[in-house]
Amino acid sequence: MVTKHLLPRQVLHMCKSTPTVKILSCSVICSDGVFAYHWTRFVVPPSESEVVPKLTEERVLDVLRRGIRQEGKRSMQPFTITDITASITDPRMAMNPRTQGCFFRLEADSTVRTFNSPGFPDKYPPQTHCQWQIRAPKDHAILVKFSIFYVEDNCATDFVFIYDSLSPDGSQAITQKCGQRPPTNPLEVISSNNIMLLILVADGEVQRPGFKANYSAIPITTAQTCGRVLTSLNGNISSPHYPSFYPPLVDCTWTINVPAGMNIRVKFTMFRLKEPQVNVRNCNKDYVEILGIKYCGERSMLALTSPSNTLMINFHSDKSYTDKGFMAVYSAYDPKNPCPGQYTCTTGMCIAKELQCDGWNDCGDMSDERKCQCEDDHFSCANGLCKPKYFVCDQVNDCGDNSDEQQCTCNKNQLRCGDGTCLPQTVSCDGKRDCADGSDEASCTVSAGICTAYTFSCKSGDCMNKLNAECDKVSDCTDGSDEEGCDCGERPYKHNRIVGGQNADVGEWPWQVSLHYMNNGHTCGASIISNKWLLSAAHCFASAEASYHEASSWLTYSGMQDQEKEDSNVQMREVKTIITHQDYNQMTQDNDIALLELKEPLVFSNTIHPVCLPASSHVFPAGMPCWVTGWGALREGVSRVLQKAEVKIINDTVCDEVTEGQVTSRMLCSGFLAGGVDACQGDSGGPLVCLSEANIWFQCGIVSWGEGCARRNKPGVYTRLTKFRDWIRKHSGV
């Protein structure tokens, strides 16, 4: 179908010169359901650039509608136009199929067919702009599954955009993706009707393999084909086509009916309904509605109970942007005895009684922590919550009402250290460590050339008085040395957060290593710092048995997630040299650090990648959330699957207090943020890592000693890596 627009004289005049380009994608819908798509290119000369903001979708729509009405009066059309849409589009998205070489039309049916980006599996060419228009028979939708997806990790320059139309109309967008996705988190999208547009734009300097995808036609999902009445005492529900992206324009209703006298408990194990620039408090686009309340966004925990034996769950998706959706489990329970032998949360969840009033939000709504009588090692918040005493004055509002931080304020002429200590303001940036944690020297702006222990030293000898200057993607040193060796600390794969899950995903922690002693299997953890060097704890190799000190007794496994699973991506390496710190003290665990040199270098991949090492001046402030990973400490047994847990850095003064003076300046403490951790998530010799503002992972510590994570109110003690940066460089060159 061809549509004729009549543009105002001033708009036509704007098209006579050059620079600013504005593309509008339009679609015309006829009464018989036929769509016509087109785009219009407006080029505005510099001399009239002030009119660009006036060229809006609304004005163009008004012109189109008036033009179509006038055209209809002049000619007898055999059809009726019922709607017109228009949206401003990125110029790279609009392609003329007659002139663009990278344009494809695909026909989908029940047969699964394949297509891929140009140059796959090598690399797509620079300045790639490609379109795939996919059509399916009437009353069918289109399913596209990406078996491989590897695009440069910068959505501003390289991306795949998918639309629920044949025009790059933002109001019909399904999703925009870049980066690399692991096999455990594939990209799978579904249209709401029988058309789909897929666009690959690659303007960046770095080329990647691109993608390989399968496509086929499937029945359209409607309100009649999703949702149902459920009468079993327990079961599962999920968004349409989960774990694929749910389709646009879908409404589903599940009605759960259980026997009279019973109530219903629902717990979401995955909940991700995110859209760009959507207020998750309003949930006015995609949402799940239960008991009159709408839920959207990404939720770490969502558990609800019904007041009766009937519960209705509604799911709605609008016409633009979809996501992974949700998975939930439900069960019937007796409201008179909802959790036999356990504690009942107000959400209806059941937790072990010993988890009540322990300072951790196990229920998700804090109901297990209210109206508690705090134990001696806990702080009593003003709102009735109990929190570990080492959370007090750590500059983090743990209580929720800030009562754990209210008595920690210093006077106007005083400086507050990271541990809450107040000192005169004059001690700030004097080149001396006055605060126990050195926070008085952490972010100074002294003149260039004045170096302290808290400034970053460039190779040229200059000092950068900027907090954590290294590997922040900004070149601060004139010789660029603060950004050297920064090909580290990034996770090649994109991951979704799994609600409540402590199992690590494939490639989620690509620097994690499993150390096997003799034939005893996993014994300690380690981290990758280069292709030939690993970092671990000295106590892993301290034993009366001489074989523990011998490199030939150890094997290293990189890229491993499951200890019992055969995986071709795992790289096994023998150890050439073990270097333990010369001042390691087996009694106090001071200087608990070791380097392992490999006989053969590692080949970096999607699941094997080094972590960044912090400079000696790097600051990890108290309260900072970090992650510890491993298969379980020696005394706690070994987990089969790699585990993860979130922890917070604890200030040095409190760390010394709760460990009864056993920590040295070469150690640090961290405690758990995540509740419900049943097994020890830490791993002797394994890494404690923190994410920087530049989205780079730095290793903060090495799992060393303490009561660790199996006993949640006791912080773990870690080797402080900032104290050993020079030692690592001296012995490994890293």
C-alpha positions in Angstrom: 0.0 0.0 0.0 1.3 3.5 -0.8 0.2 6.5 1.4 0.5 10.0 0.2 1.5 12.7 2.6 0.9 16.4 2.1 3.5 18.2 4.1 3.3 21.9 5.1 5.3 24.3 3.0 7.8 25.1 5.9 8.5 21.4 6.4 9.2 20.9 2.7 11.5 23.9 2.8 13.5 22.3 5.7 14.3 19.4 3.4 16.2 21.5 0.8 19.6 21.7 2.6 21.8 19.4 4.8 23.1 18.7 8.3 20.5 17.7 11.0 18.7 14.5 10.0 15.4 13.4 11.6 13.8 10.1 10.8 10.1 9.4 11.6 8.8 5.8 11.3 5.1 5.6 10.5 2.5 2.9 10.2 -1.0 3.0 8.7 -3.6 0.5 9.9 -6.6 -0.3 7.7 -10.0 -1.6 8.7 -9.2 -5.1 7.4 -6.1 -5.4 9.6 -3.6 -4.6 6.8 -0.5 -2.6 7.9 1.5 -0.2 5.8 4.9 0.8 7.1 7.1 3.6 5.9 9.7 6.1 7.1 10.2 9.8 6.2 13.6 11.5 6.3 13.8 15.2 7.2 17.1 17.0 6.7 17.4 20.4 8.4 20.0 23.0 7.3 22.2 24.5 10.0 20.7 28.0 9.4 17.2 26.7 10.5 18.3 24.3 13.3 16.0 26.1 15.7 13.0 24.5 14.1 14.2 20.9 14.8 12.5 20.7 18.3 9.2 21.7 16.6 9.3 18.6 14.3 7.5 16.3 16.6 5.6 13.1 16.2 2.3 14.9 17.0 2.8 17.5 14.3 3.7 14.9 11.7 0.7 12.8 12.7 -1.6 15.8 12.3 -0.2 16.5 8.8 -0.6 12.9 7.8 -4.1 12.6 9.1 -5.2 15.8 7.3 -3.6 14.7 4.1 -5.2 11.3 4.2 -8.7 12.9 4.8 -8.2 15.3 1.9 -7.0 12.4 -0.3 -10.0 10.4 0.7 -12.4 13.2 -0.4 -10.7 13.3 -3.9 -10.8 9.6 -4.6 -13.0 6.6 -3.8 -10.7 4.2 -1.8 -11.7 0.6 -1.4 -10.5 0.6 2.2 -10.7 2.7 5.4 -7.7 3.8 7.4 -8.4 3.4 11.1 -5.2 4.5 12.7 -1.8 6.1 12.1 1.3 6.0 14.3 4.5 7.9 14.1 7.7 8.0 16.2 11.1 9.6 15.9 13.7 6.9 15.0 17.4 6.5 15.1 18.6 7.2 11.5 20.6 4.0 11.6 17.4 2.0 12.0 15.7 3.1 8.8 16.8 1.2 5.7 15.6 1.3 2.1 15.4 -2.4 1.0 16.1 -1.3 -2.6 19.4 0.3 -1.8 20.7 -1.5 1.4 22.7 -4.6 0.8 22.2 -6.1 4.3 18.4 -6.6 4.1 16.5 -9.9 4.4 12.9 -11.1 4.1 12.2 -14.3 6.0 9.1 -16.4 5.9 8.3 -18.3 9.1 6.3 -21.5 9.4 6.3 -24.5 11.8 9.7 -25.5 10.5 12.6 -24.2 12.6 15.0 -22.3 10.3 18.2 -20.4 11.0 19.7 -17.1 10.2 22.8 -15.2 11.4 24.6 -11.9 11.4 27.0 -11.2 8.5 30.5 -12.6 9.1 29.3 -15.1 11.7 31.0 -17.0 13.4 34.0 -14.8 12.9 33.2 -11.1 13.2 30.6 -8.8 11.7 32.1 -6.0 9.5 32.6 -2.5 10.8 29.7 -0.1 10.3 27.2 -2.9 10.0 23.5 -2.0 9.6 21.3 -5.0 8.8 17.5 -5.7 8.9 15.6 -8.9 8.9 11.8 -8.7 8.2 10.1 -11.9 9.3 6.5 -12.8 8.4 4.4 -15.7 9.5 0.9 -17.0 8.3 -2.1 -15.2 9.7 -3.1 -16.1 13.3 0.5 -17.1 14.1 3.2 -15.4 16.1 7.0 -15.5 15.5 9.5 -17.1 18.0 13.2 -16.2 17.6 15.7 -18.0 19.7 19.4 -16.9 19.8 21.6 -19.9 20.3 24.6 -17.6 20.2 24.5 -13.9 21.0 27.8 -11.9 21.2 27.6 -8.2 20.4 30.0 -5.6 21.7 29.0 -4.6 25.2 28.1 -1.0 24.4 24.5 -0.5 23.5 25.1 3.0 22.4 27.1 1.8 19.4 26.4 -1.9 18.9 23.1 -3.6 19.5 20.2 -5.8 18.3 16.8 -4.1 18.3 13.7 -6.2 17.9 10.2 -4.8 17.0 6.7 -6.1 17.1 6.2 -4.5 13.6 8.0 -4.1 10.3 8.9 -0.5 11.1 11.4 0.7 13.7 8.7 2.3 15.7 9.6 2.8 19.4 6.1 2.2 20.6 6.3 -1.3 19.1 9.8 -2.2 20.5 10.2 -5.6 22.1 13.7 -5.3 23.3 17.2 -3.9 22.7 20.2 -6.0 23.7 24.0 -5.9 23.5 26.9 -7.8 25.2 27.2 -11.6 25.4 24.7 -14.0 26.8 25.6 -17.4 28.4 23.8 -20.6 27.4 22.0 -20.5 30.7 20.4 -17.1 29.9 19.6 -17.2 26.2 17.7 -14.4 24.4 14.3 -15.7 23.2 11.6 -13.3 21.9 8.1 -13.7 20.7 5.9 -11.3 18.7 2.2 -10.6 19.4 1.3 -11.2 15.7 2.6 -12.5 12.4 5.4 -9.9 11.8 8.7 -9.0 13.4 11.6 -6.7 12.6 15.1 -7.4 13.8 17.9 -4.8 13.3 21.6 -5.2 13.9 23.6 -1.9 14.3 27.3 -2.1 14.8 29.1 1.3 14.7 31.8 0.6 17.3 35.5 0.0 16.6 35.4 -3.5 18.2 33.7 -6.3 16.2 32.3 -9.4 17.7 31.0 -12.7 16.2 27.4 -11.4 16.2 24.6 -13.9 16.5 23.0 -17.1 15.3 19.3 -17.5 15.7 16.4 -19.9 15.0 13.0 -18.7 14.0 9.6 -20.4 13.5 5.9 -19.7 13.6 3.9 -20.6 16.7 0.2 -20.1 17.7 -0.6 -16.6 18.9 -0.9 -16.3 22.7 -4.2 -14.8 23.7 -6.2 -14.5 26.9 -7.9 -17.7 25.9 -4.7 -19.6 25.6 -2.8 -18.4 28.7 -3.8 -18.7 32.3 -6.2 -21.3 33.6 -8.1 -22.5 36.7 -5.9 -24.5 39.1 -7.4 -26.8 41.7 -4.3 -28.8 42.8 -3.0 -28.2 46.4 0.3 -27.0 44.9 1.8 -26.2 41.5 3.6 -23.7 39.3 2.6 -20.8 37.2 4.7 -18.7 34.8 4.4 -15.9 32.2 3.6 -17.1 28.7 6.5 -19.0 27.0 8.8 -18.6 30.1 11.8 -18.6 30.1 11.5 -16.9 26.7 10.5 -13.2 26.8 6.7 -13.0 27.1 5.0 -11.5 24.0 3.5 -8.0 23.8 -0.3 -7.4 24.1 -1.1 -10.3 26.4 -3.5 -10.6 29.3 -3.6 -13.8 31.3 -5.6 -14.8 34.4 -4.9 -17.8 36.7 -7.6 -18.6 39.3 -6.4 -20.9 42.1 -9.1 -22.8 44.0 -8.3 -25.0 46.9 -10.5 -26.8 49.4 -12.6 -24.6 51.8 -10.8 -23.7 55.0 -7.4 -23.5 53.4 -5.5 -20.5 52.2 -3.0 -20.1 49.3 0.7 -19.2 49.5 2.5 -17.9 46.4 6.3 -17.4 46.1 8.0 -16.0 43.0 11.3 -17.7 42.3 12.0 -15.4 39.3 10.4 -11.9 38.7 11.6 -9.6 36.0 9.2 -7.3 34.3 11.5 -4.3 33.5 11.0 -1.6 30.9 13.1 1.5 30.2 12.1 4.6 32.2 9.1 2.9 33.9 8.3 3.9 37.5 8.1 0.5 39.3 5.8 2.1 41.9 3.1 2.8 39.4 3.4 -0.3 37.2 1.4 1.2 34.4 2.7 -0.9 31.6 3.7 -4.6 32.2 2.6 -6.0 35.6 1.4 -8.9 37.7 -1.7 -8.0 39.8 -2.5 -9.9 42.9 -5.1 -8.9 45.5 -5.6 -5.6 43.9 -1.9 -4.6 43.9 0.3 -4.4 40.8 3.9 -5.6 40.8 6.6 -4.9 38.2 10.3 -4.3 37.8 12.9 -6.8 39.1 12.2 -8.2 42.6 14.6 -10.1 44.8 11.8 -11.5 46.9 8.0 -11.6 46.4 5.8 -13.9 48.5 2.1 -13.4 49.1 -0.8 -15.2 50.8 -4.5 -15.2 50.1 -7.2 -14.4 52.8 -9.4 -17.3 51.5 -9.3 -20.5 49.5 -9.4 -18.6 46.2 -6.7 -16.4 44.6 -6.7 -14.7 41.2 -3.4 -13.7 39.5 -3.5 -11.4 36.5 -0.7 -10.7 34.1 -0.7 -7.9 31.6 1.8 -6.8 28.9 1.4 -3.7 26.8 2.5 -3.3 23.2 6.1 -2.3 23.8 9.1 -3.8 25.5 9.0 -7.3 27.1 11.2 -9.2 29.5 11.9 -12.6 31.0 8.7 -12.6 33.0 8.1 -14.7 36.1 8.0 -18.1 37.6 6.0 -18.8 40.8 5.2 -21.7 43.0 1.9 -21.9 45.0 0.7 -24.2 47.8 -2.4 -24.6 50.0 -2.0 -24.4 53.7 -4.0 -24.6 56.9 -4.3 -21.0 58.2 -4.6 -22.4 61.8 -1.2 -24.0 61.5 0.5 -22.5 58.4 4.1 -23.5 59.3 4.2 -26.6 61.5 7.4 -26.5 63.6 8.5 -23.2 61.9 8.1 -19.5 62.1 5.3 -18.0 60.0 6.2 -14.7 58.1 3.4 -12.3 57.5 3.8 -13.1 53.8 2.9 -16.7 54.6 6.5 -18.0 54.1 7.9 -20.5 56.5 11.4 -20.1 58.0 13.3 -22.0 60.7 12.5 -20.7 64.2 16.1 -20.0 64.9 16.2 -17.4 62.1 13.7 -15.2 63.9 15.2 -12.1 65.6 18.7 -12.8 64.3 19.1 -9.5 62.6 18.6 -10.8 59.1 15.6 -10.2 56.8 14.7 -13.9 56.1 11.0 -13.2 55.4 11.6 -10.4 53.0 9.2 -8.1 54.7 11.1 -7.9 58.0 8.3 -9.6 59.9 10.7 -12.1 61.5 12.7 -9.2 62.9 10.0 -7.0 64.5 9.1 -7.0 68.2 12.3 -8.8 69.1 14.2 -8.9 72.3 17.7 -8.3 71.1 20.6 -10.5 72.2 23.8 -9.1 73.7 25.7 -9.1 70.4 22.9 -7.1 68.7 21.9 -3.5 68.5 18.3 -2.6 69.3 17.0 -0.2 66.6 14.4 2.4 67.5 11.9 0.7 65.3 12.2 -2.6 67.2 14.6 -4.4 64.8 17.7 -6.1 66.0 20.9 -5.7 64.0 24.5 -7.1 64.6 26.5 -4.6 66.6 29.1 -4.4 64.0 26.5 -2.7 61.7 26.5 0.4 64.1 28.2 3.5 62.8 29.3 2.0 59.5 27.6 4.9 57.6 24.9 2.5 56.3 21.3 2.8 57.4 20.8 -0.9 58.4 17.9 -0.3 60.8 15.8 1.5 58.2 15.2 4.4 60.5 18.9 5.4 60.7 18.9 4.8 64.5 22.1 2.8 64.1 23.9 5.8 62.7 22.3 8.7 64.7 24.9 8.7 67.5 27.7 8.8 65.0 27.6 12.4 63.9 30.6 14.6 64.4 30.7 18.4 65.0 31.0 20.9 62.1 34.8 21.3 62.7 35.4 17.6 62.9 36.1 14.8 60.4 34.2 11.5 60.7 36.3 8.4 60.0 34.9 5.4 58.3 34.6 3.7 61.7 32.6 6.6 63.2 35.5 8.1 65.1 35.5 12.0 65.2 38.8 13.8 64.7 39.7 17.5 64.1 39.2 18.5 60.5 42.9 19.6 60.3 44.0 16.0 60.2 42.4 15.5 56.8 44.9 15.2 53.9 48.0 15.8 56.0 49.7 12.7 54.6 49.4 10.9 57.9 47.0 8.0 58.8 44.9 9.5 61.6 41.7 7.4 61.1 42.1 3.7 61.7 40.9 3.0 58.2 42.8 5.8 56.5 39.6 7.5 55.3 41.1 10.9 56.3 43.5 10.5 53.4 41.3 8.6 50.9 40.1 11.4 48.6 42.4 14.4 48.9 43.1 17.1 46.4 46.6 18.1 47.4 48.8 19.6 44.8 50.3 17.2 42.2 53.6 15.7 43.2 52.8 15.3 46.9 52.5 11.6 47.4 51.0 9.7 50.3 50.0 6.2 51.0 46.5 7.1 49.9 47.4 8.5 46.4 47.7 6.5 43.2 51.3 6.5 42.0 51.7 6.8 38.2 54.7 5.1 36.5 56.1 8.6 35.8 56.3 9.3 39.5 53.3 11.6 39.6 50.6 11.0 42.1 46.9 11.1 41.4 44.9 12.4 44.3 41.7 10.9 43.1 39.8 8.1 44.9 40.4 4.8 43.3 41.9 6.2 40.1 43.0 2.9 38.6 40.9 1.1 35.9 38.0 3.6 36.2 38.0 4.1 32.4 39.4 7.6 32.8 43.0 8.3 32.0 44.3 10.4 34.9 48.0 9.9 34.7 49.7 11.7 31.9 51.4 8.5 30.9 48.1 6.6 31.0 49.6 4.1 33.6 46.4 4.2 35.7 44.5 2.5 32.9 47.2 -0.1 32.0 46.6 -3.8 32.7 42.8 -3.2 33.0 41.7 -6.0 30.8 40.3 -7.6 33.9 37.3 -7.6 36.3 34.6 -7.8 33.6 32.2 -10.7 33.2 31.9 -11.6 29.5 28.4 -13.1 29.9 25.2 -11.1 30.8 23.3 -12.6 33.7 19.9 -12.2 35.3 19.4 -12.2 39.0 17.6 -15.4 40.2 15.4 -14.6 43.1 16.6 -16.3 46.3 19.2 -18.3 44.5 22.6 -18.8 45.9 23.9 -21.1 43.1 26.3 -19.2 40.8 25.4 -19.1 37.1 27.8 -20.3 34.4 30.5 -17.6 33.8 29.1 -15.4 36.6 32.4 -15.4 38.5 35.0 -16.2 35.7 38.0 -15.6 37.9 37.0 -18.3 40.4 39.3 -21.4 40.5 39.0 -24.8 42.2 42.2 -26.2 43.7 42.3 -30.0 44.0 44.8 -31.7 46.3 46.0 -35.1 45.2 42.9 -37.3 44.7 40.9 -35.6 47.5 38.9 -33.3 45.1 38.2 -29.7 45.8 40.3 -28.4 48.8 40.6 -24.7 48.4 39.6 -21.8 46.2 41.8 -19.3 44.2 41.4 -16.4 41.8 42.8 -15.7 38.3 45.0 -12.6 38.2 46.7 -13.4 34.8 46.9 -16.2 32.4 49.8 -17.8 34.3 49.2 -16.7 37.9 46.5 -17.5 40.6 46.0 -16.0 44.0 45.1 -18.0 47.0 45.6 -18.3 50.8 48.9 -19.5 52.4 47.0 -21.6 54.9 45.8 -23.9 52.1 49.4 -25.1 51.7 50.4 -25.1 55.4 50.4 -28.6 56.8 52.7 -31.0 58.5 52.5 -33.2 55.4 55.3 -32.1 53.0 53.1 -32.9 50.0 50.9 -29.9 50.7 53.9 -27.7 49.9 54.7 -29.5 46.6 53.4 -28.0 43.4 53.0 -31.5 41.9 50.3 -32.3 44.5 47.9 -29.7 43.1 45.6 -29.4 40.1 43.7 -26.2 39.2 40.3 -26.1 37.5 39.3 -22.8 35.9 35.8 -22.1 34.4 34.2 -24.7 36.7 30.7 -24.3 38.1 29.7 -27.9 39.0 32.3 -30.1 40.7 30.6 -33.3 39.4 29.8 -32.2 35.8 31.9 -32.9 32.8 32.4 -29.6 31.0 34.6 -29.1 28.0 34.9 -25.4 28.9 36.8 -26.1 32.1 40.6 -25.8 31.8 42.7 -28.0 34.0 46.3 -26.8 34.7 49.2 -28.2 36.7 51.0 -26.0 39.2 54.6 -25.1 38.5 55.4 -23.0 41.6 53.8 -22.2 45.0 54.9 -19.0 46.6 53.6 -18.4 50.1 54.3 -15.2 52.0 57.6 -15.3 53.8 56.0 -13.8 56.9 52.9 -16.0 57.0 52.0 -16.9 60.6 50.2 -20.1 61.0 49.0 -19.3 64.5 47.6 -15.8 63.8 46.9 -16.3 60.1 48.7 -13.0 59.4 50.0 -12.5 55.8 47.7 -15.3 54.7 48.4 -15.0 50.9 50.0 -17.3 48.3 50.7 -17.2 44.6 50.4 -20.2 42.2 52.3 -20.2 38.9 50.8 -22.5 36.3 52.8 -24.8 34.0 50.8 -23.7 31.0 48.9 -20.5 30.5 45.1 -20.3 30.6 43.2 -19.4 27.5 40.7 -16.7 28.5 37.1 -17.3 27.4 33.5 -16.5 28.3 33.9 -18.4 31.6 37.6 -17.8 32.3 38.7 -14.2 32.9 41.0 -12.4 35.4 39.8 -10.2 38.3 41.4 -6.8 38.8 43.8 -6.2 41.7 43.4 -3.0 43.6 46.2 -0.5 44.0 47.6 -0.1 47.5 45.7 3.2 47.6 42.3 1.7 46.7 39.6 2.3 49.3 36.8 -0.2 50.0 34.6 1.8 52.4 32.7 0.3 55.3 29.3 -0.8 54.3 30.2 -1.5 50.7 28.4 -4.5 49.3 30.7 -7.2 47.9 30.5 -10.9 47.0 32.2 -14.0 48.2 32.2 -17.2 46.2 33.3 -20.8 46.6 32.3 -24.4 47.0 32.5 -24.3 50.8 35.2 -23.9 53.5 37.2 -27.0 54.5 35.5 -27.4 57.9 32.0 -27.0 56.4 32.1 -29.6 53.7 32.0 -29.0 49.9 29.1 -27.8 47.8 28.7 -29.4 44.4 27.7 -26.1 42.6 29.7 -22.9 43.0 28.0 -20.7 45.6 27.8 -17.0 46.0 26.7 -14.6 48.8 26.6 -10.9 49.3 28.5 -9.4 52.2 29.3 -5.9 53.5 32.7 -4.5 54.5 32.9 -3.9 58.2 34.9 -1.0 59.6 38.3 -1.9 61.1 37.5 -0.8 64.7 34.4 -3.0 64.9 36.2 -5.8 63.1 38.9 -5.7 65.8 36.3 -5.6 68.5 34.1 -8.6 67.3 37.2 -10.7 66.8 38.6 -9.8 70.2 41.7 -8.1 68.9 42.8 -10.9 66.6 42.9 -8.9 63.4 46.0 -7.1 62.1 46.2 -4.2 59.6 46.6 -6.9 56.9 43.1 -8.3 57.5 39.6 -7.0 57.0 36.1 -8.2 58.1 32.9 -8.6 56.1 29.5 -9.8 57.2 26.5 -11.2 55.4 23.7 -9.1 53.9 21.7 -12.0 52.4 19.6 -14.1 54.8 18.8 -17.7 54.6 22.3 -19.0 53.9 22.3 -22.6 55.1 25.8 -23.7 54.0 29.1 -21.8 54.1 29.3 -19.7 50.9 33.0 -18.8 51.5 35.9 -20.9 50.4 39.4 -20.8 51.9 41.7 -19.1 49.4 38.8 -17.8 47.4 38.1 -14.2 46.4 36.1 -11.5 48.0 35.2 -9.1 45.1 33.6 -5.7 44.9 32.1 -3.8 42.0 33.5 -0.4 41.3 31.6 2.7 40.0 33.1 2.0 36.6 31.5 -1.5 36.6 34.8 -3.3 37.2 35.2 -6.1 39.7 38.2 -5.7 42.1 39.4 -8.4 44.5 39.2 -6.9 47.9 40.2 -9.9 50.0 41.1 -13.6 50.2 38.9 -15.9 52.4 41.2 -16.5 55.4 39.7 -17.4 58.8 36.9 -16.8 61.3 33.6 -18.3 62.0 32.7 -17.4 58.5 29.4 -17.5 56.8 27.9 -20.7 58.3 27.4 -18.7 61.5 25.8 -15.6 60.2 26.3 -13.2 63.1 30.0 -13.6 63.1 31.9 -11.8 60.3 34.5 -13.6 58.2 38.1 -12.4 58.2 39.9 -11.9 54.9 43.4 -11.1 53.8 43.4 -7.4 52.8 44.8 -7.3 49.3 45.7 -3.6 49.2 48.5 -4.4 51.7 50.0 -7.0 49.3 49.9 -5.2 45.9 53.7 -4.7 45.8 54.4 -8.2 47.0 52.2 -9.7 44.3 53.9 -7.5 41.6 57.4 -8.4 42.9 56.8 -12.2 42.8 54.6 -12.5 39.7 55.0 -9.4 37.7 51.2 -8.9 37.6 
